[in-house]
C-alpha cells in the first residue's frame, strides 16, 4: 500500500511538471502585445485647407446606407464638423453631355453626418448633378459645413447649387440662375473670403470650354449674388477628369486671397485678385505648354507658389516672386 502511494505521488509530480513546461512554452510562442505609449494619442495626418492645417477625419467615422448605387468614377469628400462624408449616387444617362468623358451623371447626393446619420437628396427628372466630387465648406457663416456642387438642367444648363442640413433633411438652400442653354457647364474654383465680410465666397468658371468667365458669388440673405466677374479664363479640358486647373492662395502677401487660373487658351497663367469691387490682374506668365492637369498650392521659401500640370504629363512649379518679372508692379512683396 505504501509503495503504491509513492508511485501515485511520483506520477502526479511528473504531470504537474509537464503542465508547467507546456504553459511556459505557450507563453513564449504567444506574441507580445505592444506597449501602449503614454500621453495623448497620435494625431491623424493633417492637410492644408485654405491655408490652415486641418486634421483628416477618422476613416471609420462615417456610415454608408444599406443600399447605395454610388457613382463609380466619383470621389468621396470628407468633412470634420457636421458632415463626415459626402458622395454622389444613382447615376443616369438622361443628360447626354460629356465634359468628363462620360454622359453618366448622378441624380442623388448622399451624406453621412458626424453623428453617423445618413441623408440623401434626390433631384427631379429635369436635372442631374454634373459633378464628380462634392465640395464641403461653411458658406453661410453658421460654423457648419454645406455642400457646393453643380446642378445641370435638361433645357437650361448648369447652375451653382448649395445644399445644407436643415432639421432632419438635406436640401438645396441656394442656387444661381442656370446658364440658360442646355449642355453649358460651369466648374467651381474654390472658396475664400474675397470681399472681407468674414464669410466664404465662391469662385467659379462659367463655360470654361467656350468663353470662360470667372465669377465670384456670395450668399446674402439666403440668396446667391454675383459680386464680380472677369473674362478670358478656363480651368478644365473637355473630356478630362482633372477639374482643378486653378487654385486660391495669398500669392502677393497682402492678407487677401488671390486666384491663379489659366487663360481661355490655357497657355498663360493668370494671377487675379478681388479689390475695390472688381477682379484685377496681378500678373501673368506664359506657359511652355497648355495647362491640362490639376493645380496644387505649394510653399516656396515660405511663400505660396503653385504646381501646374501641363500637357504631356509634365509639371511646372511657379513662384511668382521668382518667375514673374513684373510681380513687384503688382503690389507684390518678395
C-alpha positions as CSV (number, residue, x, y, z in Angstrom):
1,X,0.0,0.0,0.0
2,X,2.8,2.4,0.9
3,X,4.7,1.6,-2.3
4,X,1.5,2.2,-4.4
5,X,1.0,5.6,-2.7
6,X,4.6,6.5,-3.5
7,X,4.0,5.6,-7.2
8,X,0.9,7.8,-7.3
9,X,2.8,10.8,-5.8
10,X,5.6,10.5,-8.4
11,X,3.1,10.3,-11.3
12,X,1.3,13.4,-10.0
13,X,4.5,15.4,-9.7
14,X,5.5,14.4,-13.2
15,X,2.1,15.5,-14.5
16,X,2.4,18.9,-12.8
17,X,5.9,19.5,-14.1
18,X,4.7,18.7,-17.6
19,X,1.9,21.2,-17.3
20,X,4.2,23.8,-16.1
21,X,6.6,23.3,-19.0
22,X,3.7,23.4,-21.6
23,X,2.4,26.6,-20.1
24,X,5.9,28.2,-20.3
25,X,6.3,27.2,-23.9
26,X,2.8,28.5,-24.8
27,X,3.7,31.9,-23.3
28,X,6.9,32.0,-25.3
29,X,5.1,31.4,-28.6
30,X,2.3,33.9,-27.9
31,X,3.2,37.3,-29.5
32,X,3.7,40.1,-27.0
33,X,1.2,42.9,-27.2
34,X,2.9,46.2,-28.0
35,X,3.4,48.6,-25.1
36,X,1.0,51.5,-25.2
37,X,2.8,54.8,-25.2
38,X,1.9,57.3,-22.5
39,X,0.5,60.7,-23.3
40,X,-2.1,61.8,-25.9
41,X,-2.9,59.6,-28.9
42,X,-1.1,60.3,-32.1
43,X,-2.8,62.8,-34.4
44,X,-4.0,61.7,-37.8
45,X,-2.4,63.0,-40.9
46,X,-3.1,66.7,-41.4
47,X,-3.8,68.6,-44.7
48,X,-3.8,72.2,-45.7
49,X,-7.3,73.6,-46.3
50,X,-7.4,77.2,-47.5
51,X,-4.1,77.9,-45.8
52,X,-4.9,76.3,-42.4
53,X,-4.0,72.9,-41.1
54,X,-6.9,70.5,-40.7
55,X,-7.0,67.0,-39.3
56,X,-8.1,64.2,-41.6
57,X,-11.3,62.7,-40.2
58,X,-11.3,59.2,-38.9
59,X,-11.8,56.8,-41.9
60,X,-14.4,54.9,-39.8
61,X,-16.3,58.0,-38.8
62,X,-19.0,57.8,-41.5
63,X,-21.8,55.4,-42.3
64,X,-23.0,54.1,-45.6
65,X,-26.6,53.2,-46.3
66,X,-27.6,49.6,-46.8
67,X,-28.5,50.2,-50.5
68,X,-26.3,52.6,-52.4
69,X,-25.7,52.8,-56.1
70,X,-22.7,55.1,-55.8
71,X,-21.2,56.9,-58.8
72,X,-18.3,54.7,-59.9
73,X,-16.0,57.4,-61.1
74,X,-16.9,59.8,-58.3
75,X,-14.8,60.7,-55.3
76,X,-15.7,60.8,-51.6
77,X,-15.5,64.2,-49.9
78,X,-14.5,64.2,-46.2
79,X,-15.6,66.7,-43.6
80,X,-14.9,67.2,-39.9
81,X,-17.6,69.4,-38.5
82,X,-21.2,68.2,-39.1
83,X,-20.6,66.2,-42.3
84,X,-18.3,63.2,-42.1
85,X,-18.5,62.2,-45.7
86,X,-20.4,63.1,-48.9
87,X,-20.6,61.4,-52.3
88,X,-22.8,61.1,-55.4
89,X,-25.2,58.3,-56.1
90,X,-27.7,56.9,-58.6
91,X,-26.2,57.8,-62.0
92,X,-28.2,58.2,-65.1
93,X,-27.6,58.7,-68.8
94,X,-30.6,61.0,-69.3
95,X,-28.4,64.2,-69.7
96,X,-26.2,63.5,-72.7
97,X,-23.3,65.8,-72.0
98,X,-19.8,64.5,-71.5
99,X,-17.4,67.1,-70.1
100,X,-15.7,64.2,-68.1
101,X,-15.7,61.7,-71.0
102,X,-19.0,60.1,-69.9
103,X,-22.7,61.0,-70.0
104,X,-23.4,59.2,-66.8
105,X,-24.3,61.8,-64.2
106,X,-25.5,61.3,-60.6
107,X,-29.1,62.2,-59.6
108,X,-28.6,61.9,-55.8
109,X,-26.3,63.3,-53.2
110,X,-25.6,61.1,-50.1
111,X,-24.0,62.3,-46.9
112,X,-23.1,60.7,-43.6
113,X,-23.1,63.2,-40.7
114,X,-20.6,63.1,-37.9
115,X,-23.3,61.6,-35.7
116,X,-23.5,58.8,-38.3
117,X,-26.9,59.7,-39.7
118,X,-27.3,59.0,-43.5
119,X,-29.2,61.6,-45.5
120,X,-29.9,61.7,-49.3
121,X,-31.2,64.3,-51.6
122,X,-32.6,63.3,-55.0
123,X,-33.1,65.6,-57.9
124,X,-36.2,65.7,-60.0
125,X,-36.1,64.3,-63.6
126,X,-35.4,67.7,-65.1
127,X,-31.8,67.9,-63.8
128,X,-28.6,66.0,-62.7
129,X,-25.5,66.7,-60.7
130,X,-22.9,67.4,-63.4
131,X,-20.1,66.9,-61.0
132,X,-17.8,64.2,-59.6
133,X,-16.8,65.3,-56.0
134,X,-19.0,67.3,-53.6
135,X,-17.2,70.3,-52.1
136,X,-17.6,71.0,-48.3
137,X,-17.3,74.4,-46.8
138,X,-19.1,76.8,-44.4
139,X,-20.8,79.2,-46.8
140,X,-23.4,80.9,-44.7
141,X,-21.1,81.5,-41.7
142,X,-23.0,79.3,-39.2
143,X,-20.0,77.2,-38.4
144,X,-21.4,74.2,-40.2
145,X,-20.4,72.6,-43.5
146,X,-22.6,73.0,-46.6
147,X,-22.2,71.1,-49.9
148,X,-21.3,73.0,-53.0
149,X,-21.9,71.4,-56.4
150,X,-23.1,71.8,-60.0
151,X,-26.7,71.1,-60.9
152,X,-27.4,70.9,-64.7
153,X,-30.9,71.3,-66.1
154,X,-32.1,69.5,-69.2
155,X,-33.1,72.6,-71.0
156,X,-31.2,75.5,-69.4
157,X,-27.7,74.1,-68.5
158,X,-25.7,74.3,-65.3
159,X,-26.2,76.2,-62.1
160,X,-24.2,76.5,-58.9
161,X,-26.1,74.8,-56.0
162,X,-25.6,74.9,-52.3
163,X,-27.1,72.1,-50.1
164,X,-27.3,72.1,-46.4
165,X,-28.8,70.2,-43.4
166,X,-32.0,71.8,-42.3
167,X,-33.5,70.0,-39.4
168,X,-33.6,66.3,-40.3
169,X,-33.4,66.9,-44.1
170,X,-30.8,67.6,-46.7
171,X,-32.0,70.3,-49.0
172,X,-30.9,73.0,-51.5
173,X,-30.6,76.2,-49.7
174,X,-29.4,78.5,-52.5
175,X,-28.8,78.3,-56.3
176,X,-27.6,80.6,-59.0
177,X,-29.7,81.0,-62.2
178,X,-28.8,78.4,-64.8
179,X,-26.6,79.5,-67.7
180,X,-29.6,79.4,-70.0
181,X,-28.6,76.9,-72.6
182,X,-28.5,73.1,-72.4
183,X,-25.1,71.4,-72.3
184,X,-23.4,74.5,-70.9
185,X,-21.3,73.8,-67.8
186,X,-19.5,75.6,-65.0
187,X,-16.6,74.5,-62.9
188,X,-16.0,75.8,-59.3
189,X,-12.6,77.0,-58.3
190,X,-13.0,77.1,-54.6
191,X,-13.9,79.2,-51.5
192,X,-12.4,82.2,-49.8
193,X,-13.4,85.4,-48.1
194,X,-12.8,87.7,-51.2
195,X,-15.0,90.6,-50.1
196,X,-13.8,90.8,-46.4
197,X,-17.2,90.1,-44.8
198,X,-15.9,87.2,-42.8
199,X,-17.7,84.5,-44.8
200,X,-16.6,82.2,-47.6
201,X,-17.4,83.4,-51.2
202,X,-17.4,81.0,-54.1
203,X,-15.3,81.4,-57.3
204,X,-16.4,79.6,-60.4
205,X,-15.6,79.5,-64.1
206,X,-18.7,79.6,-66.4
207,X,-18.4,77.7,-69.7
208,X,-14.6,77.0,-69.4
209,X,-14.6,75.4,-72.8
210,X,-16.2,78.3,-74.6
211,X,-15.9,82.0,-73.5
212,X,-14.5,81.2,-70.0
213,X,-15.9,83.7,-67.5
214,X,-14.6,84.0,-63.9
215,X,-17.4,84.8,-61.4
216,X,-17.4,85.4,-57.7
217,X,-20.6,84.7,-55.8
218,X,-21.6,85.5,-52.2
219,X,-24.5,84.3,-50.1
220,X,-26.6,87.2,-48.7
221,X,-30.0,86.8,-47.0
222,X,-30.3,83.2,-48.2
223,X,-29.6,84.1,-51.9
224,X,-26.5,83.9,-54.1
225,X,-25.4,87.2,-55.6
226,X,-22.6,87.7,-58.1
227,X,-20.1,90.4,-56.8
228,X,-17.5,90.3,-59.6
229,X,-16.7,88.8,-63.0
230,X,-13.8,88.7,-65.5
231,X,-13.2,87.1,-68.9
232,X,-10.5,85.1,-70.6
233,X,-10.1,82.1,-68.2
234,X,-10.5,78.4,-68.2
235,X,-10.0,75.7,-65.6
236,X,-10.9,72.5,-67.5
237,X,-10.1,70.5,-70.6
238,X,-13.2,69.0,-72.2
239,X,-13.4,65.2,-71.6
240,X,-10.9,65.3,-68.7
241,X,-11.3,64.1,-65.1
242,X,-9.0,66.9,-63.9
243,X,-11.3,69.6,-62.5
244,X,-8.8,71.6,-60.5
245,X,-6.9,73.7,-63.1
246,X,-7.0,76.6,-60.7
247,X,-6.1,77.5,-57.1
248,X,-6.6,80.1,-54.3
249,X,-3.9,81.5,-52.0
250,X,-2.5,84.8,-50.8
251,X,0.2,84.9,-53.5
252,X,1.3,88.6,-53.0
253,X,1.3,88.6,-49.2
254,X,-1.3,91.4,-48.7
255,X,-3.5,89.3,-46.5
256,X,-6.2,88.8,-49.1
257,X,-6.9,85.7,-51.2
258,X,-5.9,85.6,-54.8
259,X,-6.8,83.3,-57.7
260,X,-4.4,81.6,-60.1
261,X,-6.2,80.3,-63.3
262,X,-5.2,79.7,-66.9
263,X,-6.3,81.9,-69.7
264,X,-9.0,80.7,-72.1
265,X,-6.4,79.0,-74.3
266,X,-4.7,77.6,-71.2
267,X,-1.3,78.9,-72.5
268,X,-1.0,81.7,-69.9
269,X,-1.1,81.6,-66.1
270,X,-3.1,84.5,-64.7
271,X,-2.8,85.7,-61.1
272,X,-6.0,87.6,-60.2
273,X,-7.3,89.4,-57.1
274,X,-10.6,90.9,-55.9
275,X,-10.2,94.6,-54.9
276,X,-12.5,97.6,-54.8
277,X,-15.4,95.5,-56.1
278,X,-13.5,94.3,-59.2
279,X,-11.3,91.4,-60.3
280,X,-7.9,92.8,-61.2
281,X,-4.9,91.0,-62.7
282,X,-1.7,91.0,-60.6
283,X,0.4,89.4,-63.3
284,X,0.5,86.7,-65.9
285,X,3.1,84.2,-67.1
286,X,3.5,82.4,-70.4
287,X,3.4,78.6,-70.1
288,X,5.6,76.2,-72.1
289,X,2.6,74.1,-72.9
290,X,-1.2,74.4,-72.2
291,X,-2.3,73.7,-68.7
292,X,-4.1,70.4,-68.6
293,X,-3.9,68.8,-65.1
294,X,-4.7,69.7,-61.5
295,X,-3.0,72.6,-59.8
296,X,-1.6,72.4,-56.3
297,X,-0.6,75.2,-53.9
298,X,2.9,74.7,-52.6
299,X,5.3,76.5,-50.3
300,X,8.4,78.0,-51.8
301,X,10.8,79.7,-49.4
302,X,7.9,80.4,-47.0
303,X,5.7,81.9,-49.7
304,X,2.9,80.3,-51.7
305,X,3.6,79.1,-55.2
306,X,1.6,76.8,-57.5
307,X,2.4,73.4,-59.1
308,X,0.9,73.4,-62.6
309,X,0.1,70.3,-64.6
310,X,0.8,71.0,-68.3
311,X,0.3,68.9,-71.5
312,X,2.4,65.8,-71.8
313,X,2.0,64.8,-68.2
314,X,4.6,67.4,-67.1
315,X,4.5,69.7,-64.0
316,X,5.8,73.2,-63.6
317,X,6.3,74.8,-60.2
318,X,5.8,78.6,-60.4
319,X,6.9,81.0,-57.7
320,X,5.5,84.5,-58.6
321,X,8.4,86.3,-56.8
322,X,11.0,84.2,-58.6
323,X,9.4,83.6,-62.0
324,X,7.4,86.7,-62.9
325,X,9.5,89.8,-63.7
326,X,6.8,92.4,-63.2
327,X,5.5,90.9,-59.9
328,X,6.7,93.9,-57.9
329,X,4.5,96.1,-60.1
330,X,1.5,94.1,-59.0
331,X,1.9,95.3,-55.4
332,X,3.7,92.1,-54.5
333,X,6.3,91.9,-51.8
334,X,9.1,89.3,-52.2
